[in-house]
Amino acid sequence: MSEASARRKPNVQPALLDTELEHLPAELRWREWMGRVEAVIFSASEPVTRSVLARVVGRNCNLELIIDDIRAELAGRPYELVAVAGGWQHRTKKIFGDAIRAAFGTAAGEGAKELSQSEALVLMCIAYFQPITRGELSSFFGKEVSRDLIGVLRAQELIASGPRSPQPGAPYTYVTTKNFLSQFGLDTLRQLPDFEALEDAGLLSKEKLLTGDIPTGLPAHHLEDEVPSNA
């Protein structure tokens, strides 16, 4: 064996995880699955999807019931398990926002930034009308939406490039991201308030939107009150 071969690390494969746990009584098996699911979610910095959680439990395990039981056990804790961005994540409960601010000066977590009114309005339009081009956004507002403003939303990973528009020149469109859902506490875009219903109720109109006199229709940018518990 050459010296180089001797120094080479062995190719160690990870041990296969017993997900079925058939040797355990049903109650203990369920508790083990609960522990695994919570451990995976707690250790992740982003919402954990069903497909990931399915890797650590049995084929016949009902993940919804597992999540329900974990939530029940967390009822008296300062953090909870929430469904966001197509997955699950531990988050500090809103009522502890003041305590977190007192301890750290902010509860928003590193990198969080409060949106300006213009940034929030543009983000709202992208959320409701995606995929949408910068030119279409500019036409909607009656003034140019700058590349810098788009850059701010991209830098915070609230929006990303979508498919190219069929318009001449095939400009890129913009769409919201999973991070957008996560930061605003949404599981899917279907949880956005219905735009037409808001218009019919007289709560939203293009004129009011352009004056900036109305709420954005999105949940408050509440990261200062609710943050991932492992942030």
ZATORMAR-291790 format. One record per residue (C-alpha): residue in one letter; chain; x, y, z; residue number from 0. Coordinates in pm, 1 decimal. Example, Ala and Ser with C-alpha at 12.3 -4.5 7.8 and 13.67 -1.06 7.14 Angstrom:
<rs>
<r resn="A" chain="A" east="1230.0" north="-450.0" up="780.0" resi="0"/>
<r resn="S" chain="A" east="1367.0" north="-106.0" up="714.0" resi="1"/>
</rs>
This chain:
<rs>
<r resn="M" chain="A" east="0.0" north="0.0" up="0.0" resi="0"/>
<r resn="S" chain="A" east="140.8" north="338.7" up="-96.0" resi="1"/>
<r resn="E" chain="A" east="190.1" north="618.1" up="155.3" resi="2"/>
<r resn="A" chain="A" east="-84.5" north="820.0" up="-15.3" resi="3"/>
<r resn="S" chain="A" east="-325.1" north="527.9" up="17.2" resi="4"/>
<r resn="A" chain="A" east="-237.4" north="485.7" up="382.1" resi="5"/>
<r resn="R" chain="A" east="-324.3" north="847.2" up="449.9" resi="6"/>
<r resn="R" chain="A" east="-657.2" north="822.7" up="267.9" resi="7"/>
<r resn="K" chain="A" east="-956.9" north="824.4" up="500.8" resi="8"/>
<r resn="P" chain="A" east="-1173.3" north="513.2" up="495.2" resi="9"/>
<r resn="N" chain="A" east="-1503.1" north="542.4" up="310.2" resi="10"/>
<r resn="V" chain="A" east="-1734.6" north="514.4" up="609.1" resi="11"/>
<r resn="Q" chain="A" east="-2102.9" north="499.9" up="523.1" resi="12"/>
<r resn="P" chain="A" east="-2357.6" north="625.8" up="776.7" resi="13"/>
<r resn="A" chain="A" east="-2550.9" north="354.7" up="953.1" resi="14"/>
<r resn="L" chain="A" east="-2902.4" north="298.7" up="824.7" resi="15"/>
<r resn="L" chain="A" east="-3167.8" north="440.2" up="1056.8" resi="16"/>
<r resn="D" chain="A" east="-3435.0" north="201.5" up="1177.1" resi="17"/>
<r resn="T" chain="A" east="-3747.9" north="400.5" up="1095.6" resi="18"/>
<r resn="E" chain="A" east="-4010.7" north="130.3" up="1149.0" resi="19"/>
<r resn="L" chain="A" east="-3904.0" north="45.2" up="1507.0" resi="20"/>
<r resn="E" chain="A" east="-4111.3" north="-271.8" up="1498.6" resi="21"/>
<r resn="H" chain="A" east="-3932.4" north="-407.8" up="1805.7" resi="22"/>
<r resn="L" chain="A" east="-4087.5" north="-132.6" up="2021.9" resi="23"/>
<r resn="P" chain="A" east="-4437.9" north="-126.3" up="2170.4" resi="24"/>
<r resn="A" chain="A" east="-4669.1" north="110.8" up="1983.4" resi="25"/>
<r resn="E" chain="A" east="-4657.7" north="382.6" up="2251.8" resi="26"/>
<r resn="L" chain="A" east="-4278.2" north="385.2" up="2275.6" resi="27"/>
<r resn="R" chain="A" east="-4251.0" north="377.9" up="1895.3" resi="28"/>
<r resn="W" chain="A" east="-4473.6" north="687.4" up="1875.1" resi="29"/>
<r resn="R" chain="A" east="-4268.7" north="869.6" up="2139.4" resi="30"/>
<r resn="E" chain="A" east="-3948.2" north="791.0" up="1950.8" resi="31"/>
<r resn="W" chain="A" east="-4096.7" north="924.7" up="1627.3" resi="32"/>
<r resn="M" chain="A" east="-4207.2" north="1240.8" up="1807.9" resi="33"/>
<r resn="G" chain="A" east="-3856.9" north="1290.5" up="1946.0" resi="34"/>
<r resn="R" chain="A" east="-3696.2" north="1241.2" up="1607.1" resi="35"/>
<r resn="V" chain="A" east="-3931.5" north="1481.8" up="1431.0" resi="36"/>
<r resn="E" chain="A" east="-3887.1" north="1753.4" up="1692.6" resi="37"/>
<r resn="A" chain="A" east="-3508.6" north="1708.0" up="1695.7" resi="38"/>
<r resn="V" chain="A" east="-3486.9" north="1745.9" up="1316.9" resi="39"/>
<r resn="I" chain="A" east="-3705.9" north="2058.0" up="1317.8" resi="40"/>
<r resn="F" chain="A" east="-3521.7" north="2210.8" up="1612.8" resi="41"/>
<r resn="S" chain="A" east="-3180.3" north="2158.6" up="1454.4" resi="42"/>
<r resn="A" chain="A" east="-3276.9" north="2315.3" up="1120.2" resi="43"/>
<r resn="S" chain="A" east="-3233.9" north="2685.3" up="1040.6" resi="44"/>
<r resn="E" chain="A" east="-3516.6" north="2674.2" up="783.5" resi="45"/>
<r resn="P" chain="A" east="-3865.7" north="2521.9" up="780.3" resi="46"/>
<r resn="V" chain="A" east="-3844.4" north="2143.3" up="744.5" resi="47"/>
<r resn="T" chain="A" east="-4061.2" north="1983.3" up="479.6" resi="48"/>
<r resn="R" chain="A" east="-4269.1" north="1667.9" up="502.8" resi="49"/>
<r resn="S" chain="A" east="-4033.2" north="1480.7" up="269.3" resi="50"/>
<r resn="V" chain="A" east="-3741.1" north="1542.8" up="505.7" resi="51"/>
<r resn="L" chain="A" east="-3933.4" north="1437.9" up="816.1" resi="52"/>
<r resn="A" chain="A" east="-4052.4" north="1122.9" up="640.5" resi="53"/>
<r resn="R" chain="A" east="-3691.8" north="1000.7" up="638.9" resi="54"/>
<r resn="V" chain="A" east="-3687.4" north="948.2" up="1015.5" resi="55"/>
<r resn="V" chain="A" east="-4027.8" north="788.6" up="1080.7" resi="56"/>
<r resn="G" chain="A" east="-4207.7" north="474.9" up="968.6" resi="57"/>
<r resn="R" chain="A" east="-4397.9" north="443.3" up="644.8" resi="58"/>
<r resn="N" chain="A" east="-4731.6" north="433.5" up="824.8" resi="59"/>
<r resn="C" chain="A" east="-4654.7" north="721.7" up="1059.5" resi="60"/>
<r resn="N" chain="A" east="-4908.9" north="1006.1" up="1042.3" resi="61"/>
<r resn="L" chain="A" east="-4692.1" north="1318.6" up="1050.5" resi="62"/>
<r resn="E" chain="A" east="-4990.0" north="1549.2" up="1110.9" resi="63"/>
<r resn="L" chain="A" east="-5074.0" north="1362.2" up="1431.4" resi="64"/>
<r resn="I" chain="A" east="-4707.6" north="1366.8" up="1535.1" resi="65"/>
<r resn="I" chain="A" east="-4698.4" north="1745.2" up="1486.2" resi="66"/>
<r resn="D" chain="A" east="-5025.9" north="1782.5" up="1680.4" resi="67"/>
<r resn="D" chain="A" east="-4885.3" north="1586.9" up="1975.1" resi="68"/>
<r resn="I" chain="A" east="-4562.0" north="1789.8" up="1974.8" resi="69"/>
<r resn="R" chain="A" east="-4764.0" north="2112.9" up="1969.4" resi="70"/>
<r resn="A" chain="A" east="-4972.1" north="1991.8" up="2261.0" resi="71"/>
<r resn="E" chain="A" east="-4658.6" north="1927.2" up="2466.8" resi="72"/>
<r resn="L" chain="A" east="-4526.5" north="2274.2" up="2382.0" resi="73"/>
<r resn="A" chain="A" east="-4845.8" north="2447.9" up="2495.0" resi="74"/>
<r resn="G" chain="A" east="-4683.0" north="2587.6" up="2808.7" resi="75"/>
<r resn="R" chain="A" east="-4344.0" north="2660.9" up="2653.6" resi="76"/>
<r resn="P" chain="A" east="-4221.6" north="3002.3" up="2523.9" resi="77"/>
<r resn="Y" chain="A" east="-4184.3" north="2861.2" up="2173.4" resi="78"/>
<r resn="E" chain="A" east="-4416.6" north="2672.1" up="1940.5" resi="79"/>
<r resn="L" chain="A" east="-4418.3" north="2464.4" up="1625.1" resi="80"/>
<r resn="V" chain="A" east="-4560.8" north="2658.2" up="1329.4" resi="81"/>
<r resn="A" chain="A" east="-4634.6" north="2571.1" up="967.4" resi="82"/>
<r resn="V" chain="A" east="-4450.0" north="2812.6" up="738.9" resi="83"/>
<r resn="A" chain="A" east="-4318.0" north="2806.3" up="381.8" resi="84"/>
<r resn="G" chain="A" east="-4438.0" north="2452.2" up="317.1" resi="85"/>
<r resn="G" chain="A" east="-4273.3" north="2305.3" up="625.3" resi="86"/>
<r resn="W" chain="A" east="-4252.7" north="2329.4" up="1004.0" resi="87"/>
<r resn="Q" chain="A" east="-4031.1" north="2543.6" up="1225.3" resi="88"/>
<r resn="H" chain="A" east="-3984.9" north="2622.2" up="1594.2" resi="89"/>
<r resn="R" chain="A" east="-4057.7" north="2989.1" up="1666.9" resi="90"/>
<r resn="T" chain="A" east="-4061.2" north="3200.2" up="1978.5" resi="91"/>
<r resn="K" chain="A" east="-4413.7" north="3303.2" up="2077.4" resi="92"/>
<r resn="K" chain="A" east="-4503.7" north="3665.7" up="2005.1" resi="93"/>
<r resn="I" chain="A" east="-4581.5" north="3744.9" up="2368.3" resi="94"/>
<r resn="F" chain="A" east="-4211.3" north="3708.1" up="2450.9" resi="95"/>
<r resn="G" chain="A" east="-4105.1" north="3972.0" up="2197.1" resi="96"/>
<r resn="D" chain="A" east="-4052.7" north="4238.6" up="2464.9" resi="97"/>
<r resn="A" chain="A" east="-3836.1" north="4006.1" up="2672.3" resi="98"/>
<r resn="I" chain="A" east="-3620.0" north="3920.6" up="2371.5" resi="99"/>
<r resn="R" chain="A" east="-3582.5" north="4288.7" up="2281.9" resi="100"/>
<r resn="A" chain="A" east="-3482.7" north="4368.4" up="2640.8" resi="101"/>
<r resn="A" chain="A" east="-3216.5" north="4097.9" up="2631.1" resi="102"/>
<r resn="F" chain="A" east="-3071.5" north="4156.4" up="2285.5" resi="103"/>
<r resn="G" chain="A" east="-3199.7" north="4497.9" up="2173.9" resi="104"/>
<r resn="T" chain="A" east="-3401.4" north="4336.0" up="1897.3" resi="105"/>
<r resn="A" chain="A" east="-3593.9" north="4018.5" up="1840.3" resi="106"/>
<r resn="A" chain="A" east="-3562.3" north="4025.3" up="1466.6" resi="107"/>
<r resn="G" chain="A" east="-3255.2" north="3809.5" up="1437.4" resi="108"/>
<r resn="E" chain="A" east="-2942.2" north="3891.5" up="1245.3" resi="109"/>
<r resn="G" chain="A" east="-2991.5" north="4032.2" up="898.7" resi="110"/>
<r resn="A" chain="A" east="-3356.6" north="4131.6" up="946.8" resi="111"/>
<r resn="K" chain="A" east="-3447.2" north="4479.5" up="828.2" resi="112"/>
<r resn="E" chain="A" east="-3769.0" north="4676.0" up="853.3" resi="113"/>
<r resn="L" chain="A" east="-3910.4" north="4750.5" up="508.8" resi="114"/>
<r resn="S" chain="A" east="-3979.1" north="5107.7" up="402.1" resi="115"/>
<r resn="Q" chain="A" east="-4331.3" north="5193.9" up="286.1" resi="116"/>
<r resn="S" chain="A" east="-4231.1" north="5188.6" up="-80.6" resi="117"/>
<r resn="E" chain="A" east="-4050.4" north="4855.5" up="-42.1" resi="118"/>
<r resn="A" chain="A" east="-4350.9" north="4703.6" up="136.3" resi="119"/>
<r resn="L" chain="A" east="-4592.1" north="4825.5" up="-133.2" resi="120"/>
<r resn="V" chain="A" east="-4380.3" north="4685.8" up="-415.8" resi="121"/>
<r resn="L" chain="A" east="-4344.7" north="4358.1" up="-227.3" resi="122"/>
<r resn="M" chain="A" east="-4720.8" north="4347.3" up="-184.6" resi="123"/>
<r resn="C" chain="A" east="-4776.6" north="4390.3" up="-557.7" resi="124"/>
<r resn="I" chain="A" east="-4528.4" north="4116.5" up="-639.4" resi="125"/>
<r resn="A" chain="A" east="-4695.0" north="3884.8" up="-387.6" resi="126"/>
<r resn="Y" chain="A" east="-5041.3" north="3937.0" up="-537.1" resi="127"/>
<r resn="F" chain="A" east="-4960.6" north="3967.8" up="-907.8" resi="128"/>
<r resn="Q" chain="A" east="-4656.9" north="3742.0" up="-953.8" resi="129"/>
<r resn="P" chain="A" east="-4494.4" north="3671.7" up="-1186.9" resi="130"/>
<r resn="I" chain="A" east="-4459.4" north="4041.5" up="-1269.2" resi="131"/>
<r resn="T" chain="A" east="-4189.0" north="4245.3" up="-1443.6" resi="132"/>
<r resn="R" chain="A" east="-4027.4" north="4563.7" up="-1315.0" resi="133"/>
<r resn="G" chain="A" east="-4187.5" north="4746.0" up="-1608.2" resi="134"/>
<r resn="E" chain="A" east="-4532.6" north="4622.8" up="-1505.8" resi="135"/>
<r resn="L" chain="A" east="-4466.1" north="4732.3" up="-1148.8" resi="136"/>
<r resn="S" chain="A" east="-4363.8" north="5076.5" up="-1275.6" resi="137"/>
<r resn="S" chain="A" east="-4681.9" north="5101.1" up="-1485.2" resi="138"/>
<r resn="F" chain="A" east="-4891.8" north="5001.5" up="-1185.9" resi="139"/>
<r resn="F" chain="A" east="-4745.2" north="5272.5" up="-964.6" resi="140"/>
<r resn="G" chain="A" east="-4723.4" north="5532.4" up="-1238.7" resi="141"/>
<r resn="K" chain="A" east="-4353.2" north="5587.1" up="-1171.0" resi="142"/>
<r resn="E" chain="A" east="-4037.7" north="5387.2" up="-1211.5" resi="143"/>
<r resn="V" chain="A" east="-3967.4" north="5114.4" up="-961.5" resi="144"/>
<r resn="S" chain="A" east="-3591.1" north="5137.7" up="-932.3" resi="145"/>
<r resn="R" chain="A" east="-3346.4" north="4853.4" up="-966.3" resi="146"/>
<r resn="D" chain="A" east="-3212.8" north="4955.2" up="-624.3" resi="147"/>
<r resn="L" chain="A" east="-3551.1" north="4893.9" up="-462.3" resi="148"/>
<r resn="I" chain="A" east="-3576.7" north="4555.1" up="-631.7" resi="149"/>
<r resn="G" chain="A" east="-3222.4" north="4490.3" up="-511.8" resi="150"/>
<r resn="V" chain="A" east="-3322.8" north="4552.5" up="-149.7" resi="151"/>
<r resn="L" chain="A" east="-3599.7" north="4293.1" up="-171.2" resi="152"/>
<r resn="R" chain="A" east="-3368.5" north="4047.7" up="-344.9" resi="153"/>
<r resn="A" chain="A" east="-3093.5" north="4102.7" up="-86.8" resi="154"/>
<r resn="Q" chain="A" east="-3337.8" north="4007.5" up="188.6" resi="155"/>
<r resn="E" chain="A" east="-3435.3" north="3702.3" up="-18.0" resi="156"/>
<r resn="L" chain="A" east="-3799.1" north="3810.1" up="-20.4" resi="157"/>
<r resn="I" chain="A" east="-3817.6" north="3793.5" up="-400.5" resi="158"/>
<r resn="A" chain="A" east="-3632.9" north="3612.5" up="-676.7" resi="159"/>
<r resn="S" chain="A" east="-3626.1" north="3605.5" up="-1055.2" resi="160"/>
<r resn="G" chain="A" east="-3919.2" north="3422.0" up="-1208.9" resi="161"/>
<r resn="P" chain="A" east="-3977.0" north="3304.0" up="-1566.4" resi="162"/>
<r resn="R" chain="A" east="-3906.6" north="3540.3" up="-1852.3" resi="163"/>
<r resn="S" chain="A" east="-4205.9" north="3740.1" up="-1970.3" resi="164"/>
<r resn="P" chain="A" east="-4340.6" north="3681.5" up="-2324.0" resi="165"/>
<r resn="Q" chain="A" east="-4314.5" north="4059.3" up="-2376.5" resi="166"/>
<r resn="P" chain="A" east="-4064.2" north="4196.5" up="-2632.9" resi="167"/>
<r resn="G" chain="A" east="-3714.1" north="4157.0" up="-2496.4" resi="168"/>
<r resn="A" chain="A" east="-3829.0" north="3873.9" up="-2267.6" resi="169"/>
<r resn="P" chain="A" east="-3765.7" north="4063.2" up="-1941.5" resi="170"/>
<r resn="Y" chain="A" east="-3735.9" north="3869.2" up="-1619.4" resi="171"/>
<r resn="T" chain="A" east="-4034.6" north="3855.9" up="-1388.7" resi="172"/>
<r resn="Y" chain="A" east="-4021.8" north="3859.3" up="-1009.4" resi="173"/>
<r resn="V" chain="A" east="-4180.9" north="3617.4" up="-766.1" resi="174"/>
<r resn="T" chain="A" east="-4181.1" north="3580.1" up="-389.9" resi="175"/>
<r resn="T" chain="A" east="-3968.4" north="3317.4" up="-217.7" resi="176"/>
<r resn="K" chain="A" east="-4000.1" north="3060.8" up="58.8" resi="177"/>
<r resn="N" chain="A" east="-3816.8" north="3310.4" up="277.1" resi="178"/>
<r resn="F" chain="A" east="-4101.2" north="3556.6" up="211.7" resi="179"/>
<r resn="L" chain="A" east="-4349.7" north="3300.0" up="338.7" resi="180"/>
<r resn="S" chain="A" east="-4131.7" north="3223.8" up="638.5" resi="181"/>
<r resn="Q" chain="A" east="-4075.0" north="3585.4" up="739.8" resi="182"/>
<r resn="F" chain="A" east="-4442.5" north="3673.6" up="713.9" resi="183"/>
<r resn="G" chain="A" east="-4561.0" north="3358.5" up="888.9" resi="184"/>
<r resn="L" chain="A" east="-4739.5" north="3212.2" up="585.8" resi="185"/>
<r resn="D" chain="A" east="-4751.1" north="2846.0" up="496.3" resi="186"/>
<r resn="T" chain="A" east="-4858.5" north="2909.3" up="135.3" resi="187"/>
<r resn="L" chain="A" east="-4953.8" north="3208.6" up="-80.8" resi="188"/>
<r resn="R" chain="A" east="-5315.2" north="3096.0" up="-50.1" resi="189"/>
<r resn="Q" chain="A" east="-5308.9" north="3245.3" up="299.3" resi="190"/>
<r resn="L" chain="A" east="-5271.8" north="3596.6" up="157.6" resi="191"/>
<r resn="P" chain="A" east="-5593.2" north="3796.7" up="204.8" resi="192"/>
<r resn="D" chain="A" east="-5806.0" north="3766.7" up="-109.5" resi="193"/>
<r resn="F" chain="A" east="-5734.0" north="4076.3" up="-320.3" resi="194"/>
<r resn="E" chain="A" east="-6072.1" north="4088.6" up="-494.4" resi="195"/>
<r resn="A" chain="A" east="-6256.4" north="4042.1" up="-164.6" resi="196"/>
<r resn="L" chain="A" east="-6063.2" north="4334.0" up="-14.9" resi="197"/>
<r resn="E" chain="A" east="-6157.0" north="4547.9" up="-317.2" resi="198"/>
<r resn="D" chain="A" east="-6523.8" north="4446.0" up="-297.6" resi="199"/>
<r resn="A" chain="A" east="-6527.1" north="4536.9" up="72.3" resi="200"/>
<r resn="G" chain="A" east="-6387.5" north="4880.4" up="-8.7" resi="201"/>
<r resn="L" chain="A" east="-6072.8" north="4810.0" up="191.1" resi="202"/>
<r resn="L" chain="A" east="-5835.4" north="4814.2" up="-102.8" resi="203"/>
<r resn="S" chain="A" east="-5809.0" north="5003.7" up="-428.5" resi="204"/>
<r resn="K" chain="A" east="-5532.3" north="5104.9" up="-661.0" resi="205"/>
<r resn="E" chain="A" east="-5580.5" north="5469.4" up="-561.7" resi="206"/>
<r resn="K" chain="A" east="-5545.0" north="5394.0" up="-190.8" resi="207"/>
<r resn="L" chain="A" east="-5254.5" north="5165.0" up="-261.9" resi="208"/>
<r resn="L" chain="A" east="-5066.4" north="5436.1" up="-450.2" resi="209"/>
<r resn="T" chain="A" east="-5118.0" north="5689.4" up="-171.6" resi="210"/>
<r resn="G" chain="A" east="-4983.1" north="5444.0" up="83.6" resi="211"/>
<r resn="D" chain="A" east="-5276.2" north="5513.6" up="317.8" resi="212"/>
<r resn="I" chain="A" east="-5375.4" north="5153.0" up="372.6" resi="213"/>
<r resn="P" chain="A" east="-5224.6" north="4842.4" up="530.0" resi="214"/>
<r resn="T" chain="A" east="-5032.7" north="4629.8" up="283.0" resi="215"/>
<r resn="G" chain="A" east="-5269.2" north="4336.8" up="317.8" resi="216"/>
<r resn="L" chain="A" east="-4974.9" north="4125.2" up="428.8" resi="217"/>
<r resn="P" chain="A" east="-4926.7" north="4017.1" up="788.8" resi="218"/>
<r resn="A" chain="A" east="-4717.4" north="4269.1" up="978.2" resi="219"/>
<r resn="H" chain="A" east="-4344.5" north="4232.9" up="929.8" resi="220"/>
<r resn="H" chain="A" east="-4335.6" north="4082.6" up="1276.5" resi="221"/>
<r resn="L" chain="A" east="-3994.3" north="3927.5" up="1303.5" resi="222"/>
<r resn="E" chain="A" east="-3929.4" north="4146.7" up="1603.9" resi="223"/>
<r resn="D" chain="A" east="-4198.4" north="3949.2" up="1787.2" resi="224"/>
<r resn="E" chain="A" east="-4162.7" north="3597.9" up="1649.7" resi="225"/>
<r resn="V" chain="A" east="-3832.7" north="3441.0" up="1552.2" resi="226"/>
<r resn="P" chain="A" east="-3701.9" north="3088.8" up="1500.4" resi="227"/>
<r resn="S" chain="A" east="-3625.8" north="2954.9" up="1847.8" resi="228"/>
<r resn="N" chain="A" east="-3281.0" north="2835.2" up="1743.5" resi="229"/>
<r resn="A" chain="A" east="-3180.1" north="3169.5" up="1587.6" resi="230"/>
</rs>
